[in-house]
Amino acid sequence: MSALRIGVVGCADIALRRMLPAFAASPRTVVTAIASRAADKARAAADTFGCAAVVGYDALLERSDVDAVYVPLPVALHARWTERALRAGKHVLAEKPLTARSDDTARLLGLAREHGVVLAENYLFVHHGAYTSVRDLVAEGVIGDVRALHASFTIPPRPADDIRYRADLDGGALLDIGVYPVRLASLLLGPELRVHGAVLRHDTARGVDLGGSALLGDAATGASAQLVFGMEHGYTAGWRLLGSEGSLALDRAYSPPAEHRPVLRIERAGGVEERVLPAHDQAAAAVAAFAESVRHRRTGGAADTSDAAAMVRRARLVDEIRRTAHLVKV
């Protein structure tokens, strides 16, 4: 089957730094066009990756040489441009989170089913080989029954004009950073989590949350997740999974460089083991997974309704954190 022809909506940093190189390097994809509202930005990016420069996002969606669209725009623009791409018959890979609200996420997934195209949400870390190792160890009972997850993702303050501080673009720590540990909790503890409490530090002048924490739990298993996130902190990006007979822990858990070899710490009554795992390019793995999903649909395969349902449940968790959180105004 011919390579999947990719069009990119916007010249965001994540596109230029991680995803465009991954699309260009994959034998399963080829970048055919990059769009920007500014001609000079489109041309600079297109020259780097040897493809067409397009001015305006609608113009990119009209191109017959684009099979699929990658959307790295600010969160507030995801729903609008994802919907236009789906209605144009394009497969879509959108940066996380897919939308800012679960109703929009559910609506877009329904639209993708209606048009027979793939809609995927781009959490890179779930494609890292380290998480295959983690899930295998849990399944083997190495730490016994899973009891709790402690996870954090925090970064230092950004420049004052950073889009994360713009309420009109759905900025804030929860949607930009907090969604990572929420996604992790769903990955390691399963899909039946509910919100049992949350706190958000709210910047009243800018109208965005600067950080917070959330407690999630699964009523059936009793497992819980304590999540911390923020963008006025020292850098942290790790987690510890506690079981009845031990624990697993991983640092640099969300966005390690391709050459990084993760160190998985396994603690049990008999001692501590630090297992160095293979390096893995999670961006390349995400591109391969998206291309495989599109190949599956092209060859008559059914849509993955379980994955779509899980995506909506995760979006509802984020909605619930935002709705029920105690606000600490700063």
N, C-alpha and C positions, 0 to 999 in steps of 0.2 A: 504494500500500500504506500502511496506517495506520502512525503513528509507533510505534516500539518503546517499550514501557512498561517503565521501569527501576525496580527496587527496589535500595536501597543497604543493605548489611549493615555497619553500624557508622558512627561519625561521626569517622573519622580525619582528621587534618589535610589529607592529600592529597585526600581526598574533598571536604572543605569548601572548600579553597583552589583546586583545579584542576579536578577531574573533575565535581563537581556543577554549577558554572557552565557547563562545556562541554556537559554533557547538557541543561541547561536552555536553552541558546542554540541548540542544534541543531534544525533543522526535522524531523530524522529520529528524534528521541528525545523522550520526555517522562518526567519523574521523577514516579512515582505514589506512592512510599512510601519512607521512611527509617526504619531500625530501629536501636535501641540497647537495651542491657540496662538503661539508666537512662532513665526516662520524661522527665525534664527535658531531657536531651540530645537525645532523639528529637524532642521538641516544638520546641526552639529551632531545630534544623536544618530541620525540616519547615515551620515558619513562614517561614523565610527563602526556601524554594524552592516554597512553595505546594502542598504535598502532604500525604499522610497520615503521621502519626507512629505508629510501631509499637513496642511493647515486646517485645523478644525476637526473635531471628533466625528461629526456627522459624515464628513467626507471620507473618513477612514471606513465607517460602517457601510458605505455604498460601494466599496471596492470589491470586485469579483475575485481578486487574488488574496483575499483574507478569509480563511476558514474559521478562525478562532481569535478572540480578543482577550488581551490581558489588561485588567483595569487596576492601576496603582494610584488612583486619584484619592484625595481626602475622603474620609468616610461619608460625609454629607452628600457626596456626588455619586457614590456607588450605586444606589438604587436607580437613579435616573439613567445613567449610562449603561448599566447592566441591562435594564429593561429594553433600552433602544437596541442594544446589541442582540438580545434574544429575539426581539421582533424582526430583526434583520436576518435571522436564521444563523447567527454566529454562536459557536460554543464560547463559553466565558470562563476564564480564571480570574477571580477578583481577589484583591488583597483582603486580608482579614481586618475587621470583621466584614462579612459580606454586606451587611447593612447595620444601621444604628438601632433598628427596632425589629422585633421578631415578626410582626405582622408583614413587614416588607420582605423579610427573608422568606416567609412561607409563600407569599404571593409570587415572588420571583421563581422559586422552585417549581411552583405550579405552572408558571409560564414556560419554563424550560421543558417540562414534561409535555406541555401542549405543542410546542414547536419541535420536539424530538431532538433537543440539543443538550449538551452537558453544561452544567453550572457547578463550578467548584470554588471552594474558599481556600485561600493560599496561606495555611499555617505550615511553614517549612519544617518545623522541628518534628512533626509527627511522622515525617518520612525518613528521619535519621535512623540508621541501623541500631543505635544505642537503645532505642525504645523496643525494638524486636527482642533484644537481649533481656531488657527489663521484664517485658511481658512473659518471656519464656521462663525466667527465674521465678516469677510469681506463680505461674501455672504449675511449675514443678514443686511448689511448696517450700522453697528455700527459706522464706521468712514466715511461713505459716499462714494463718488467715490474716488478710489485710484489715488493719484497724483504723489507720489515719494517715493523712498526707499533710505535710507542712511544706508550703511552697511560697517563694517570693520572686518578684521581678521588679526591681527598682532601678532608676537611673538618676543622675544628677540633673539639676535645672537646665533647661534649654535656653537659647537666646530669646530675648523678649518678643521677637517677631515670629517665632516658631508657630506653625499651624496648630500644634497641640494646645496652644493657649487661646484658640479662636472658637468661641461657642457656635458661631454661624457655620463652621465646618465640622461640627460634632467633635470638637477636640476634647481633651481631658484624659486623665490617666486611666480611667476604667476602660474606655473604648480603644485606646492606643496600646496600653500595657497590661491592664488587668485581665483582658481577654486571654492572654497567654496562660496564666495559671488556671483560669477557668477551663480552658481547653485541655490542659494537662490533667486536671481533676477528672474530667469526663473520660479521658483516655485511660487513666489508671484505676479509677474507682467505678466506672460504668455509667450508663446513661440515666439512671434513676435519681440523680442528685436533686436536692431541693435547697433553697436558701433558708437558713435559720437565723441569720443576722448579718448586718453589714454596717460599716462606718465609712463615710466619705469626707475628706477635707475639701471644702468648697471655697474657691476663690470668688468672693462676691463681686469684685471689680471686673473680673474677666468672664465670670459666669461658667467656669469649668472646674471640675474636680482635679485636685493636685495629687491625690493618692487616697489610699484607703485599705480596708481589709474586709474579708467576707468569710463567713462560716457556712459551709455546705454539708449536707448529710444525706445518707441513703437509709431510709427508715427500715428497709427489709434486712440489710446486712449490719446496720449500726456503724458502718464506716463513715468517717467525717474528713473534711478538708478545711484547713485553715490557710487562707490565702492572703498575701500582703503584696501590694503594688503601689507604685508611685513614681513621680518625676521631680521630687525635691529631696532626694536621698543619695547616699552612697550607692555605688553599683552593686547589685546582687542579682543572680540569675540561677538559683538552685532550688533543690527540693530534697525532702527525706520522706520515704514511704515506710511507715511503721507496721509491723506485723506481730502476730502472737509469739513468734520465735526469733525475731530479728528485724533488721531494717536494711533498706537500700537507700543510697544517697548519690546525687549527681549534681555537679556544678557546671556552669556554662551550658545551661540546659536548653536554651531556646535559639540562640543564633551563633553557634560556634563556626569559625572559619572552616573551609573544606579540609584543610590539612590537620585540624585539631584531633587528637586522640583522646576521647573522653575517658575519665577515670571513674569507674563505678565502685563505690564503697559498699561492701557487704559486711554487716556486723551480725554476729550470732554469738551464742553463749560460749562457743569454743574459740572465739577470736575474731579478728578483723582481717578481711581480704580487700585489697585494692586492685581491681581488675582493669587493666588498660585495654580499652576497646579499639577496634580499627577506626581510622579516620573515614569520614563519609561526607560526600558533598550533598547536603540535604536539598539545595536548590536544584541540582541535576536530578535528584530522585523525585522531587516534586514535579518537574517538567515531564519526566518519564511516566509518572503516574497519571498526569493529566492527558498526555498523548495516548496512553493505553485506554483510558476511559472513553476518549473520542473514538478510537479504533473499534472498541467494543460496540458503541452505538452505531457507527458507520456500517458495521457488519451485521446489524439486526439485533444486537443485544438489548435487553430490557434495561430501563433506568434503575439505579440502585435506590429503591424507595426507603430502605433502612437507613442509608447514609443521609438522605434528605431529611428524614424524620429526626435523626440525631442532630443535624444542623439546626433545625428549628428549636429543639429542646435546649441546645446550648444558647441560642439567641434569647430564649425566654429566661434562662438563668441570669443573663446579663440585665435584661429588663427588670427582673425581680430585685437584683442587687440595687439597681438605680432607684427603683420605686420604694423599697422598704428601708433604705439606708438612713441611719441617723447622720444628719449633716452637721459637721463642725465647721462653722463659718470663719474664714480667715481673711 
